[in-house]
Amino acid sequence: MKWAPLLLSFEVAATATLVAGALGIGLGWALARGRFPGRELVDVLVTAPMVLPPTVLGYYVLVALGRSSPLGQVFEDITGSSIVFTKTGAIVAATIGALPLITKAARAAIEGVDQDVVAAAQTLGAGPLRIFLKILLPLSAGGVLAGLSLGFARALGDFGVTLMVAGNIPALTQTGALAIYDAVAANRDAEAAGMAAVMTAAAMTVLYVANRLGRRRREDG
């Protein structure tokens, strides 16, 4: 069994979860507490990766971040490397997959915080950032952590967008999901079964943790 693709999957998923976590918690807070023009449009854009076909989503990412795009050229000028067909591309693809789950969970958790507590803090002169850091985030931690767990599981198993954006390059961008596909196509059934078992065990463990966190949040509420 090949371990390199599995280790790359965990590395990519962990990095993507950190990036999507920072973005998703911020977006969840803004969508839960903010009242601004285009709020629901932002929610639609964040949710879209959950329903768009991977090839369509991957095409949009290629157009937006490819070497001929303005963003892709700026990134390459700064780093000396392109986004597409690199490990960075795999992280971007996994981040896009994880972001909706984390954002939705963070929004729901923050909206579930008792508004009387928030109102009391506002009466005492606490600003929005202080309320977020000292009240909203601690009280919604269970739901946020559950969302992060789901986001990690989603990032770990991404296939379609990763294939479109990062390619299937052994030892560079070939994640566990892509390696399993190659193994099945080449009739290496034992290798595919071993990698599938490892990824299934990891995903089931993460989902169990997410369920426990979600149950604890409901019990605390």
Secondary structure, DSSP 4 states (H G I P E B T S, - for coil): ---HHHHHHHHHHHHHHHHHHHHHHHHHHHHHH---TTHHHHHHHHHGGGTS-HHHHHHHHHHHHSTTSHHHHHHHHHHSS-STTSHHHHHHHHHHHHHHHHHHHHHHHHHTS-HHHHHHHHHTT--HHHHIIIIIHHHTHHHHHHHHHHHHHHHHT--HHHHHHT---TTTT--HHHHHHHHHHTT-HHHHHHHHHHHHHHHHHHHHHHHHHHHHHHHH-
